């Protein structure tokens, strides 16, 4: 079996259709049908940013309903649920505040699927059906980070197949709690504090005093902070060269390959490490590529750049090395 692991779509249905066509999927009038011996897996962040939100959801969920694909939840699907759910401790507030930054992040989705509409309620319920992670005999799939310790914290808040419950959403949305931190790890990745006085501004214009970490590297606490930080070059330049990465409490606790999205990579696709692949190559920008990794379940390792396929503006780009 070949699992076609498809990166963050962010509402760019045209790129998704193009990639599926190039991979040999055919539409039967109801859903895309994979080539014999193939199955799709969507690595999260189906929504936000692009102008084809509804079309993207319809394509993906038609495939899920036909049992020719699987998906894991991205932070944008989680955010959509939290943005629409009132805080039970303060009924004047939502679990995800409606501030200017959050409104801007979610405006493309709500432009097509108006807040509070019947259609909105329908798609929120469908988003609840997406598990936070999937583990098989041959691989692990999660949006941002395979952290088994965080998963153990989250499991009591989930269904048997690792989907959020409404109670789980409420518990994980409350900042400064163990459940919140665990959810952040799984859907957004590992972070560590910046040196005192250092502030980074992310692509949304938000000031941050913490930075994402390349958790797929080994010996994290023996490297410099510049080496392990996942940030633009201009931001990394603010970090003193001698600053060490310290107190990063993380290690990969599986021997299986791990597949993620989330990280807005660019350039020629290649595995992040001998064990980890990211399929997010910035499809949500005009110059970005919707990217797939074709995993052979009979021989999942070694991971190789030759199994990446990218699609952009009706062109198929196969990476052969």
N, C-alpha and C positions, 0 to 999 in steps of 0.2 A: 504493500500500500504506500502511495505517495501522499503526504500531507502538504498541501499548498498553504503555507503560513503567510497570511497577508497582513501587511503593516497598517498603520493608522490611516484611515480614509478621510476623516474630518469632513464628511459631507460633499466629497468630490465624486459623485456617482459616475461621471463620464470617465474618470480615470479608472474606477473600479470595473466598469463594463469593458473598457479597453484591455485591462489586464486579464480579466476572465476570458475574453475572446482569444487573446494571445496564448493563454494557457490551455486552450482547447475546450473550454466550457461552452455549451450550447444552450440557448434558451428554448424551452419547450412550450412557451406560451404562458407558463405559470412561474417557473423558476429556472435558474441556470443549472444545468446538469453537467457534472464533472466528467472528464474522460474516464474510461474504464480504469479502475485501480487507483483513482484519485479521490481525495476529500479535501475540502477547504477548511481552514481555521483562521478566524479573524481575531487579531491580537488586541483589540480594544480601540477606543477613541474613534468610534464610527461617526460621531456627531461634532457639531460646532465648527465654525470658521468658514466652510464652503457654502455655496448657494444651492446645493442639491441635497438638503438634509432628508426630506421625506423620501426621495427616490433611493437614497442610500439605505435607509432603514427598510424600505420595502424589498429591495434586492436581498439584503442580508437575511432578514427574517423569513422571507420565502424559502431561502435555502436551509435555514435552521428548521423550519416547519416540515420541509421535505426530507429532513435527515440526511442531507448531503454535505452538511457543514456544521462546525462548532464555533463558539466564540467565547472569549473571556472579556470581562468588564474593564473598561479604561477609566481613568479619573474623570473624563468628561461625562461619561454616562452616570457615574456616581454623583458628580456635581449637579447634573440635571435633576436627579432625585432629591438631593438635599435642597436645591434652589426652590423646589416646588412644595416642600414639606414644612409645615408650621412647627415651630419649636414648642413642644408640650409644656415647657417651663415658662414660656413667654409667648402667648398667642399673637402678639403683635410682630413677632420676628419669625424669620424662616431659618432653617438649619444652616443654610448657606445664605449669607446676607445679600441683599439686593443693592449692593454698593455699585459705584460706577464701573469698577474693574470687572466685577462679576457679571454685570449686565452686558458689558462689551464682549466678554468671552462667550456669552450665551445668546447674543442677539440674533445670529444667523439661524439658530434652531427655532427660536420663538417667532421669528419673522414668518416662518412657514407653518409652524405648529403653535398657534396662539396660546399664551399662558391661560390656564383654567378652562380651556375648551374641552369638549368631549374627545376630540382627537388627541389633545395633550394628555388627558387622563389615560387614554388607551395606550399610548406609547410609553408612558411612565410605567405602566404595569408590565409591558413587554420588556423594558429594561431590567426590571426585577428578575427576569428569567435568565439573565446572563450570569454565569458563575464568576467568582473572583479569580479562580484559577482552575486549571485542569492538569491532572497528573495521570499518565498512562505508563504502561510497562516500558516504553521506549523513550519518553521525553516528558519535560515539564513546560507548561505554558502559563504565563502570567504577564500582565501589562508592563510592570516596571521592575519588580525584584522578587526573586524566589527566596523568601525568608521564612524558613519553617518555624522559627520561634514566634514570629508575628502571626503566622497562620494558625498556630496553636491557640493564641489569644483570641483570634477571630472566630474559630470554629463553633464555639457555643452560641454565637450570634447569627449563624448561617443555617440554611437548610442542609439536608443530607448530601446534596450535590453542590455545595459551596456557594449557593446564591444568598444574597442579602435578604433578611427579613425586615419588616418595617421597624421592629424593635432594634435590629442590628444597625439600621441606618441612623436611628436616633442616638444610639450608644457611641457609634464611631464618629459622629459629627461633633461631639462635645470635646472642645480643645482641652489640652493639658490632662488627658486621661490615657491610660494604657491602650484602650481600644482605638482611640484616635491615632495614636502614634503607630500602632500596628497597621491600621488601614493606610496611613501615609506611606509606610514602608512598601507595602505590597503594590499600591497603585501609583506611587510617585517616586519611590526609590530611597536609597540611603543618603542621609545628609550628615554633615558635621559643621560645627561652628567655625566662623571665620576669626582670624586674629582680632584682638581688640582694636576698634577704630576703623576696621575695614567694612565697607558697605557696598554691595553690588546691586545694580539695577537690572532687573530681568527684562525680557522682550515685551512684557505687559506694562512696564514702567514702575513695577513694584520694587521697593527697596528691600534687600534681603541681607541678613547677617549670618546666614547659613548657606552652604553650598552643597550641591549634589555630588555624590562620590561615585567613582568608577568601581563599583562593588565587585565586578567580575575579575579585578586584578587580585593577585595573591599578595600576602604579607602587607596588607593595607597600612598597618601601623608602623611599618618600617620604611615608608616612602615619604617624600616631601608632599606637602599639601598641594602644590602646583601639579605634581605628578598624578595625584588621585582625583583632583577636582574635575567636575564636568561643567565647564563654563566657557563662554567665549574668550578668545585670546586676550582681548582688551581687558576683560574682567580679571583673568588670571594674572595679568601684569601687575595688578594691585597687591597681590599676595607676596610677601617677602620670600625671596628665593630659599632662604634657610628654614622657613616655617615647616615644621613636621606635621604629618597627619597623626593625630593622637586620639586615643579613646574611641576609635570607631569599632563598635560592637557588632561585627558581622563576619560571617564566613559561609560559603556555599556548603550546604549539608546534603548534597546528593551527588551521585556519580553519573546521573543521566544528563544529556544535553538540556539546556534551558533556553527557551525562546521568549523574547520580550519585544515590546514596541517602545513608544514613549519618548525616545531620546533625541529626535530631530537631527539625525545624522546627515552628513553630506559626503560627497565623494564616491569613490568606487566601493561597493559593498564588500565586506569581508567579515568573518567572525570576529567578535570582540575579544574572544579568548578561545582556547581549545574546547571550552565547554559551553560558551554563551554566544547566541546570535541575536542581533536586533534587526527587525525588519521595518523600522520607521526611518525612512529617508526623505522626510520633509515634504510629503505629498501635498500638504496644505499651503504651500507657496507655489507661485507660478513656475519656478524653476525646479520644483521638487519632483521626485519620482515615487509613484506607488510601487512598493517593492514586495517581492515574495521570496521565501526560501522553500525549496522543494525537498522535504525530509523523507528519506526512504526508511520506513519503519523496520525493515529487515536489516538495515545497516545504518543506524542513526549517527554513528561516529566512524571516522573522524568528520568533523564539520569542515566544509570547504567552500571557498568563494565560488566555485563552479556551479553551485546549486542555487545561486541567486538569480532571479529574473526581475527586471525592472520594465515598467511600461510608462511611456510619456508621449503624449500627443501622437497616438497611433503608431508609435515605434516600439518595437521590442528590442530590449538590450539584454543580451545574455553575457554574464561575466564568466569568462573562461580563463582559468589560471592553472 
